[in-house]
Amino acid sequence: MNFTEAVTSVFTNYATFSGRARRSEYWYFFLFNFIVNLVLNTLSRLTHGSAIIAIISVIYSLAVLVPSLAVVWRRLHDLGKSGAYFFFIFIPLAGPFILLYWLCQDSQPGENEYGPNPKGN
């Protein structure tokens, strides 16, 4: 899955919390959000905190909130874990590192309780 396919897939499955998401789908979407936020923050600094840029930034953040949560949820399903493990991020210090470790893992081979392997294996 390439960058464009991954971003398109996440927005196509905007609020789909069922199924599985490949590692590349999650990380390409993460990269896409990082780049968009970097551009918006740079524009904000160049325009000395323009209200228009701030409004665009807030609207963008709200627009990608649900698909961001959905792709993390599906990514955890790809590992054979419940999407509720996302809430580990709220455990001080260790939680974000545990979640990061899981998000970097390869897909669970074959079909699991959340559906077929998106890699087709």
Secondary structure, DSSP 8 states (H G I E B T S, - for coil): --HHHHHHHHHHTTT--SS---HHHHHHHHHHHHHHHHHHHHHHHHTTS-HHHHHHHHHHHHHHHHHHHHHHHHHHHHTT--GGGGGGGGSTTHHHHHHHHHHTS---SS-BTTBS-TT--
